[in-house]
C-alpha cells in the first residue's frame, strides 16, 4: 500500500501482544453465543431484540477489525500464503466437524446439490465468518498497492451497499422480484460487503497508528456516540418489525466498532494472554453444538449453559491444538 511521504511517518505500533484485545475476544465470543441463543427474546422481546440485533452484532465486526489489524504485517511483507493456509485449514476442519448438520441426509436432487454447494462455499451457520475473513484478506492483499484514502473510500462504499442491500430486503422494497435474493445472508453478509470493510479499518488503524495519534477523550466520545446510535437504530428496527430473524449490517457499526477497538488498544496490557485468545476461539467454534442440545430450554438458560459447556470444551480443544494447530 502506498504511504503518504509528505509528512513524517510515526513508527509502527508494537507487535507485542495486547492483552486487552484478548480479553475483548472472550467477551465477543460470549456475545456470539448470546446472539445465537437469541438471549431474552422469549421473555423480553424488545430488550432481547436490542441485544440480539443490536449490541451483540458488534462481535463479528470487532473480530474482523482485530484480524485486519494483525494482518497488516503480512500485507506489508507481501506474503499472504501462510495466513491464508491457516485460515482455510481452520475452515476445512470445522466444516468437517459440522458436516453431519449440513451434508446429511444426502440429497442428490439439483436443488439439494445446490444447497450443499452453497453451504460449502459460504460456510455452515457461524462458519461464514471464516469464509468472509479469508475473502476479506484476499481483497486487502489485492488492493494493497492503492493509496490508503482510495481503499478507505472503496471500503466505505462497499459497506454502505451492504447496509442498503440488507435494509432493502428487510423492508421488502423489491417484493415479488429480487426480494428473496436480498433476504439471503450471503447477499449482504459476505467477504466484499461486510468482512473487507471492517478488516480494512483494522489494517488502517494499525498502518496509521490511530490509537497513538488520537486522544482518549475523542475515543470515549466516539464510543458513546456509536453506542447511542447502535441502540437507536436497533430500537427503530424493532418498532418497524425489521430483521426479526436477524440483522447484521447495521449502519452504526461503522462508528461504534472502530471506536471500541481503538479504546481497547489504548487499554493495552502486555501480559501473556494467549490462553484467552484460544479460549475465545474455542467458545466461538463449538458453542452451536451445545445450543442444539439446550434448545428446549429458555434462552437465558441455553445461553448460560452453552457458555459454560463451551468454555469447558475449549480446555480440551486448546490441548488438542498444541498437536493439531488447525483446530483453533
C-alpha positions as CSV (number, residue, x, y, z in Angstrom):
1,X,0.0,0.0,0.0
2,X,1.2,3.5,-0.7
3,X,2.1,5.7,2.2
4,X,1.9,9.5,2.4
5,X,5.5,10.6,2.5
6,X,4.7,14.3,2.6
7,X,4.6,14.1,6.5
8,X,6.8,12.4,9.0
9,X,5.8,8.8,9.5
10,X,5.3,7.6,13.1
11,X,7.0,4.4,14.0
12,X,4.8,1.3,13.5
13,X,2.9,0.2,16.5
14,X,4.4,-2.5,18.7
15,X,3.7,-6.0,17.6
16,X,3.8,-7.1,21.3
17,X,0.6,-8.9,22.3
18,X,-2.1,-6.6,23.6
19,X,-3.8,-8.4,26.5
20,X,-6.9,-6.1,26.4
21,X,-7.6,-7.4,22.9
22,X,-7.6,-11.0,24.1
23,X,-10.0,-10.1,26.9
24,X,-12.2,-8.4,24.4
25,X,-12.1,-11.5,22.2
26,X,-13.6,-13.6,25.1
27,X,-16.3,-11.1,25.6
28,X,-17.1,-11.1,21.9
29,X,-17.3,-14.9,21.8
30,X,-19.8,-14.8,24.6
31,X,-21.8,-12.2,22.7
32,X,-21.9,-14.6,19.7
33,X,-23.3,-17.3,22.0
34,X,-25.9,-14.8,23.2
35,X,-26.7,-13.8,19.6
36,X,-27.3,-17.4,18.5
37,X,-29.2,-18.2,21.7
38,X,-31.4,-15.2,20.9
39,X,-31.0,-14.2,24.5
40,X,-34.1,-12.8,26.3
41,X,-36.2,-12.6,23.1
42,X,-38.6,-15.2,24.6
43,X,-39.1,-13.3,27.9
44,X,-38.5,-9.7,26.9
45,X,-38.8,-9.2,23.1
46,X,-37.8,-5.6,23.0
47,X,-34.7,-5.9,25.2
48,X,-33.9,-9.2,23.5
49,X,-34.1,-7.6,20.1
50,X,-31.8,-4.8,21.1
51,X,-29.3,-7.3,22.4
52,X,-29.5,-9.9,19.6
53,X,-29.9,-7.5,16.7
54,X,-28.1,-4.5,18.2
55,X,-25.4,-4.8,20.8
56,X,-24.3,-8.4,20.1
57,X,-23.9,-7.6,16.4
58,X,-20.7,-5.7,17.2
59,X,-19.0,-9.1,17.9
60,X,-18.1,-10.2,14.3
61,X,-17.1,-6.7,13.0
62,X,-14.8,-6.3,16.0
63,X,-13.3,-9.8,15.3
64,X,-12.7,-8.6,11.7
65,X,-11.1,-5.4,12.9
66,X,-8.7,-7.5,15.0
67,X,-8.0,-9.7,12.1
68,X,-7.2,-6.8,9.8
69,X,-5.0,-5.2,12.5
70,X,-2.8,-8.2,12.8
71,X,-2.8,-8.9,9.1
72,X,-1.0,-5.6,8.4
73,X,2.4,-7.2,8.8
74,X,1.7,-9.9,6.2
75,X,0.3,-7.2,3.8
76,X,3.5,-5.1,4.2
77,X,5.6,-8.2,3.6
78,X,3.6,-9.1,0.5
79,X,3.1,-12.6,1.7
80,X,-0.4,-13.8,2.5
81,X,0.1,-17.5,1.9
82,X,0.9,-18.6,5.4
83,X,-2.1,-16.7,6.9
84,X,-4.5,-17.9,4.2
85,X,-3.4,-21.5,4.5
86,X,-4.1,-21.4,8.3
87,X,-7.5,-19.8,7.8
88,X,-8.5,-22.4,5.1
89,X,-7.3,-25.3,7.3
90,X,-9.3,-24.0,10.2
91,X,-12.4,-23.7,7.9
92,X,-11.9,-27.2,6.5
93,X,-11.6,-28.8,10.0
94,X,-14.7,-27.1,11.4
95,X,-16.8,-27.7,8.3
96,X,-15.9,-31.4,8.7
97,X,-16.9,-31.3,12.4
98,X,-20.3,-29.8,11.4
99,X,-20.7,-32.0,8.3
100,X,-23.5,-34.1,9.8
101,X,-25.6,-30.9,10.1
102,X,-25.1,-29.5,6.7
103,X,-24.3,-32.5,4.5
104,X,-26.7,-35.1,5.8
105,X,-29.1,-36.5,4.8
106,X,-27.6,-36.7,1.3
107,X,-29.9,-35.1,-1.4
108,X,-28.9,-35.9,-4.9
109,X,-31.5,-33.7,-6.5
110,X,-30.4,-30.5,-8.3
111,X,-31.8,-28.4,-5.5
112,X,-30.1,-30.5,-2.8
113,X,-26.8,-30.3,-4.6
114,X,-27.1,-26.5,-5.0
115,X,-28.0,-26.2,-1.3
116,X,-25.0,-28.3,-0.3
117,X,-22.7,-26.3,-2.6
118,X,-23.9,-23.0,-1.2
119,X,-23.1,-24.2,2.4
120,X,-19.7,-25.4,1.3
121,X,-18.9,-22.0,-0.4
122,X,-20.4,-19.6,2.2
123,X,-20.0,-21.7,5.3
124,X,-22.3,-23.5,7.6
125,X,-24.0,-21.4,10.3
126,X,-21.3,-19.4,12.1
127,X,-18.5,-20.6,9.8
128,X,-19.5,-18.0,7.3
129,X,-17.2,-15.8,9.3
130,X,-14.1,-17.8,8.3
131,X,-15.1,-17.6,4.6
132,X,-15.7,-13.8,5.0
133,X,-12.3,-13.3,6.8
134,X,-10.4,-15.3,4.1
135,X,-12.1,-13.3,1.3
136,X,-11.6,-10.0,3.1
137,X,-7.9,-10.8,3.5
138,X,-7.6,-11.6,-0.2
139,X,-9.2,-8.3,-1.1
140,X,-6.9,-6.4,1.2
141,X,-3.9,-8.1,-0.3
142,X,-5.1,-7.4,-3.9
143,X,-5.6,-3.7,-3.2
144,X,-2.5,-3.2,-1.0
145,X,-0.8,-1.0,-3.7
146,X,-3.6,1.5,-3.8
147,X,-3.4,4.8,-1.8
148,X,-4.9,4.4,1.6
149,X,-7.6,7.1,1.0
150,X,-8.8,5.2,-2.1
151,X,-9.0,2.0,-0.1
152,X,-11.0,3.9,2.6
153,X,-13.5,5.3,0.1
154,X,-14.0,1.9,-1.6
155,X,-14.4,0.0,1.7
156,X,-16.9,2.6,3.0
157,X,-18.9,2.4,-0.3
158,X,-19.0,-1.4,-0.1
159,X,-20.1,-1.3,3.5
160,X,-23.0,1.2,2.6
161,X,-24.0,-1.1,-0.3
162,X,-24.2,-4.0,2.2
163,X,-26.3,-1.9,4.6
164,X,-28.6,-0.9,1.7
165,X,-29.0,-4.5,0.5
166,X,-30.0,-5.7,3.9
167,X,-32.4,-2.9,4.6
168,X,-33.9,-3.3,1.1
169,X,-34.5,-7.0,1.8
170,X,-35.8,-6.4,5.3
171,X,-38.2,-3.7,4.2
172,X,-39.4,-5.7,1.2
173,X,-38.5,-2.9,-1.2
174,X,-38.4,-5.2,-4.1
175,X,-41.1,-7.7,-3.0
176,X,-42.0,-10.1,-5.8
177,X,-38.8,-9.6,-7.7
178,X,-35.4,-9.9,-6.2
179,X,-36.6,-9.8,-2.6
180,X,-35.6,-13.4,-1.9
181,X,-32.1,-12.7,-3.0
182,X,-31.8,-9.6,-0.9
183,X,-33.0,-11.5,2.2
184,X,-30.4,-14.2,1.8
185,X,-27.5,-13.7,4.2
186,X,-24.8,-14.2,1.6
187,X,-26.1,-11.2,-0.4
188,X,-25.0,-8.7,2.2
189,X,-23.1,-10.6,4.9
190,X,-20.2,-11.6,2.7
191,X,-16.4,-11.0,2.2
192,X,-16.8,-8.0,0.0
193,X,-19.7,-6.0,1.6
194,X,-19.1,-6.9,5.3
195,X,-15.7,-8.6,6.1
196,X,-13.5,-6.4,3.9
197,X,-14.7,-3.0,5.1
198,X,-14.0,-3.9,8.8
199,X,-10.7,-5.7,8.1
200,X,-9.6,-2.6,6.1
201,X,-10.4,-0.4,9.2
202,X,-8.3,-2.7,11.4
203,X,-5.4,-2.6,8.9
204,X,-5.7,1.2,8.5
205,X,-5.7,1.7,12.3
206,X,-2.5,-0.3,12.5
207,X,-0.9,1.4,9.5
208,X,-1.6,4.9,10.8
209,X,-1.1,4.3,14.5
210,X,-4.5,5.7,15.1
211,X,-4.6,4.5,18.7
212,X,-1.4,6.5,19.4
213,X,-2.4,9.6,17.5
214,X,-5.9,10.2,18.8
215,X,-6.8,11.4,22.3
216,X,-8.6,9.3,24.9
217,X,-11.4,11.9,25.2
218,X,-12.2,11.7,21.5
219,X,-12.3,7.9,21.6
220,X,-14.7,7.9,24.6
221,X,-17.0,10.4,22.8
222,X,-16.9,8.2,19.7
223,X,-17.7,5.1,21.6
224,X,-20.6,6.7,23.5
225,X,-22.0,8.2,20.3
226,X,-21.7,4.9,18.5
227,X,-23.4,3.0,21.2
228,X,-26.3,5.5,21.3
229,X,-26.7,5.3,17.5
230,X,-26.5,1.5,17.7
231,X,-29.2,1.2,20.3
232,X,-31.4,3.8,18.5
233,X,-31.0,2.0,15.2
234,X,-31.9,-1.4,16.6
235,X,-34.9,0.1,18.5
236,X,-36.2,1.7,15.3
237,X,-35.8,-1.6,13.5
238,X,-37.7,-3.4,16.3
239,X,-40.6,-0.9,16.1
240,X,-40.7,-1.3,12.3
241,X,-40.6,-5.1,12.6
242,X,-37.3,-5.1,10.6
243,X,-34.9,-8.0,10.8
244,X,-36.8,-10.1,13.3
245,X,-34.9,-13.2,12.2
246,X,-31.5,-11.4,12.3
247,X,-29.9,-8.2,11.2
248,X,-26.2,-7.9,10.6
249,X,-25.5,-4.8,8.5
250,X,-26.3,-2.0,10.9
251,X,-25.0,1.4,9.7
252,X,-24.0,2.4,13.2
253,X,-21.4,-0.4,13.4
254,X,-19.1,1.7,11.3
255,X,-18.7,4.2,14.1
256,X,-19.0,2.1,17.2
257,X,-16.8,-0.8,16.3
258,X,-13.6,1.1,15.3
259,X,-14.1,3.4,18.3
260,X,-14.4,0.5,20.7
261,X,-11.4,-1.2,19.0
262,X,-9.2,1.8,19.4
263,X,-10.4,2.2,23.0
264,X,-9.3,-1.4,23.7
265,X,-5.9,-0.8,22.1
266,X,-5.4,2.1,24.4
267,X,-6.0,-0.1,27.4
268,X,-3.1,-2.2,26.4
269,X,-1.6,-4.8,28.8
270,X,1.5,-6.8,27.9
271,X,1.0,-10.0,29.9
272,X,0.8,-13.3,28.2
273,X,-2.8,-13.6,27.3
274,X,-2.6,-16.2,24.5
275,X,-4.8,-18.6,26.5
276,X,-7.6,-16.1,26.4
277,X,-7.3,-15.9,22.6
278,X,-7.5,-19.7,22.3
279,X,-10.5,-19.7,24.8
280,X,-12.4,-17.2,22.7
281,X,-11.8,-19.3,19.5
282,X,-12.9,-22.5,21.3
283,X,-16.1,-20.9,22.5
284,X,-16.9,-19.4,19.1
285,X,-16.4,-22.7,17.2
286,X,-18.0,-25.2,19.5
287,X,-20.9,-23.3,21.0
288,X,-23.6,-24.2,18.4
289,X,-23.3,-27.9,19.4
290,X,-24.3,-27.1,23.0
291,X,-27.0,-24.7,21.9
292,X,-28.6,-27.5,19.9
293,X,-28.5,-29.7,23.0
294,X,-30.1,-27.0,25.1
295,X,-32.6,-25.8,22.6
296,X,-35.6,-26.9,24.6
297,X,-34.6,-24.6,27.5
298,X,-35.4,-20.9,27.8
299,X,-32.9,-18.6,26.0
300,X,-31.2,-17.4,29.2
301,X,-30.6,-21.0,30.4
302,X,-29.5,-22.1,27.0
303,X,-27.1,-19.2,26.8
304,X,-25.5,-19.8,30.2
305,X,-25.3,-23.5,29.7
306,X,-23.7,-23.1,26.2
307,X,-21.1,-20.6,27.6
308,X,-20.1,-22.9,30.4
309,X,-20.0,-26.1,28.4
310,X,-18.2,-24.4,25.5
311,X,-15.6,-23.0,27.9
312,X,-15.1,-26.4,29.4
313,X,-14.8,-28.0,25.9
314,X,-12.4,-25.3,24.9
315,X,-9.9,-26.5,27.5
316,X,-9.8,-29.8,25.6
317,X,-9.6,-28.0,22.3
318,X,-6.7,-25.9,23.5
319,X,-4.8,-29.0,24.5
320,X,-5.6,-30.7,21.1
321,X,-4.5,-27.5,19.2
322,X,-1.0,-28.0,20.6
323,X,-0.6,-31.0,18.4
324,X,-3.1,-30.0,15.6
325,X,-2.7,-26.3,15.0
326,X,-5.7,-26.1,12.6
327,X,-8.1,-26.9,15.5
328,X,-8.0,-23.3,16.9
